[in-house]
């Protein structure tokens, strides 16, 4: 049988934090996914497309 290394109290604390800080954890998750996509799966064509999106977003801000 596999034992969990994380205690039940820590699991509850983590869940409570995620519920309390939903937007922050959502943003962190999206940022992580974007970095993974860029660093592992992106082609040169994809990077150029992303650059145009970034430039457009910068103009919005």
C-alpha positions as CSV (number, residue, x, y, z in Angstrom):
1,X,0.0,0.0,0.0
2,X,1.3,3.5,-0.9
3,X,1.3,6.0,2.0
4,X,0.7,9.6,1.5
5,X,3.6,11.9,2.5
6,X,1.3,14.8,3.0
7,X,-0.7,14.9,6.3
8,X,-4.4,15.3,6.3
9,X,-4.0,18.7,8.1
10,X,-1.7,20.0,5.4
11,X,-4.1,18.8,2.7
12,X,-7.0,20.7,4.4
13,X,-4.8,23.8,4.8
14,X,-3.8,23.7,1.2
15,X,-7.4,23.3,0.1
16,X,-8.5,26.2,2.4
17,X,-5.8,28.4,0.9
18,X,-6.8,27.6,-2.7
19,X,-10.5,28.3,-1.9
20,X,-9.6,31.6,-0.2
21,X,-7.2,32.7,-3.0
22,X,-9.0,31.3,-6.0
23,X,-8.0,34.1,-8.4
24,X,-4.3,34.0,-7.4
25,X,-4.0,30.2,-7.8
26,X,-5.8,30.4,-11.1
27,X,-3.3,33.0,-12.3
28,X,-0.4,31.0,-11.1
29,X,-1.7,27.9,-12.9
30,X,-2.2,29.8,-16.1
31,X,1.3,31.3,-16.0
32,X,2.8,27.9,-15.4
33,X,0.9,26.4,-18.3
34,X,2.0,29.2,-20.6
35,X,5.6,28.7,-19.6
36,X,5.4,25.0,-20.1
37,X,3.8,25.5,-23.6
38,X,6.5,28.0,-24.6
39,X,9.4,26.0,-23.3
40,X,8.4,22.5,-24.5
41,X,5.9,22.6,-27.3
42,X,6.0,25.9,-29.2
43,X,7.3,26.2,-32.7
44,X,8.8,29.3,-34.2
45,X,5.6,30.1,-35.9
46,X,3.7,29.8,-32.6
47,X,6.2,32.1,-30.9
48,X,5.6,34.7,-33.5
49,X,1.9,34.5,-33.0
50,X,2.3,34.8,-29.3
51,X,4.5,37.9,-29.7
52,X,1.7,39.6,-31.6
53,X,-0.8,38.8,-28.9
54,X,1.7,40.1,-26.3
55,X,2.2,43.4,-28.2
56,X,-1.6,43.8,-28.5
57,X,-2.1,43.2,-24.8
58,X,0.7,45.7,-23.9
59,X,-1.1,48.4,-26.0
60,X,-4.3,47.6,-24.1
61,X,-2.6,48.1,-20.7
